[in-house]
Amino acid sequence: MVQALVRLAEGAAEESHGGVPPAVFGVVGFVVLLLLLFVVTRFNPDR
């Protein structure tokens, strides 16, 4: 276990995994914010 921590600290333990690209999180976050903006401005009772 200590050897694995040493490799991680040295940067030698770069393992690639098949995860979701960061751009997908950005696009999804942007769409969610636009949806919230639409809902808040559309259903605002103070107009």
Phi, psi and omega in degrees: 000322179296322180296322178294321178294322178294316178297321179295318179293328179278349180085012182275349185261055178272105180251131178270141178228159182271067181266185179279134180294149181299333180296328179295318178297322178295315180294317180296318178297318179297317179295319179296318178295319176295322177296317177296319178298317179297314182296317182293318182282332182282320186253030179281118183281356184270010180276000000 
